[in-house]
């Protein structure tokens, strides 16, 4: 398998994993907020409906 095909497969796997995690967070009965700390001040990245 070429390096390009391996990268494509890896990306597909990451996208599938991301979708599963999103669905789990979105369906959680508990409030969930994800905050980034990349910049100088925290930024809300995701908040599920229960939050």
Secondary structure, DSSP 4 states (H G I P E B T S, - for coil): --HHHHHHHHHHHHHHHHHHHHHHHHH-SS--EEEE-SSSS-EEEEE-TT-
